[in-house]
Amino acid sequence: MTTLRPLPVPAGPAAKDVLPALRAALDGGPALLPYAASAHPPVVPDTAGTLPDGLALAVGTSGSTGTPKLAMLTGTALKASAHATDDRLGGPGQWLLTMPAHHIAGLQVLLRSLLAGTEPVVADLAAGFTPRAFATAAAALTERRRYTSLVPTQLSRLLADDAGTAALRGFDAVLVGGAAAPPVLLARAEDAGARVVTTYGMSETAGGCVYGGLPLSCSRIRADDTGRLHLGGATLAHGYLGRPDLTDEAFRTDAHGTRWFATDDVGHQGGDGRWHVEGRVDDLINTGGLKVAPRLVEEALLAHVTGVAEAVVVGVPDDEWGEAVGAALVLDDGATAPSVDDLRVALRGTLPDHALPRLVTVLPALPVRGPGKPDRSAIRSRLAVEA
């Protein structure tokens, strides 16, 4: 009978202490419920019921909308994800961990290391993520093939630092996920000689399952008539712990017997066969009866407004427009804060008039949730207060 036990995961280099427990979970031992050692253990629902055979991990979603859930991942799903990643990247290698190891992205770094038989290196982030800490940790890697996984904000910071950029060049692949990576950032990375691979996935798919816009060998992706993306394949979660109602809503089996997970994202397949994620359904802004995809505005801000290092766009309640397009910006060092008029002038002609920002705030850093996802709710509240 499968059992589930909480697993406190330390921060920093001590995260490697959980490797034996992860190995046992993959091999059929007690299933684990990972959580940050500095936090309270997650509450296991009273309705958890019988656990599925082969359960290895119950991993929390990032909870960017709604109540966080616990995705049940079997050892088979986790192994399929790790092996398909190795195949896509060119073979097993040594990994550098740069993010919390209780989230799926961090857990996958440890799991891939276990299955590859390599010793992961964990960056010391006690003082936060810095290019110096990253470069120091990268220098400790000893294997021929070297990989790491970052969120876009981390990549941006590394590219703004000479030592960080030099360290990036030493990796055979740098996975970037957790949030949308703007094209201008990816272009900077390519110009700097970094081998970046964008990833798309979530806890319900054992982490990234679409790399560079193409699904892994064990994964599938499709869009329905509304543009909502559905993911399938061997890495899918069994469902949500103790929430059969939410499981039935999100996981469906089609007439051909293929099981799919309905994401909260919209996207499309380009002419080159690669998939493009446009953003979350709930993030679309309805202003004056017209829809605005925040990601398109964010990309325009980064590409056309001088001094903008990071940008997040949200809809802010507005009596006249229903929602107003609001932008939260992080600026390059020494850059002058732009006004709303500055932004609208810079973007007019690139974006339709209804998509031009009507509110702007400049922050020292973007608030985030989970492994690098912008906290859009906090940003919306900040803009509403300043409106």
Secondary structure, DSSP 8 states (H G I E B T S, - for coil): ---EEEEEE-SGGGGGGGHHHHHHHHTTS-EEEEEETTS------TT--S--TTEEEEEE---SSSS--EEEEEHHHHHHHHHHHHHHHTS--EEEE-S-TTSHHHHHHHHHHHHHT---EE---TT---HHHHHHHHTT--SSSEEEEE-HHHHHHHHTSHHHHHHHTT-SEEEE-SS---HHHHHHHHHTT--EEEEEEEGGGTEEEEETTEE-TTEEEEE-TT-EEEEEETT---EETT-HHHHHHHEEE-TTS-EEEEEEEEEEE-TTS-EEEEEEGGG-EEETTEEE-HHHHHHHHHHHSTTEEEEEEEEEEETTTEEEEEEEEEE-TT-----HHHHHHHHBTTB-GGGS-SEEEE-SS--EETTTEE-HHHHHHHHHHH-
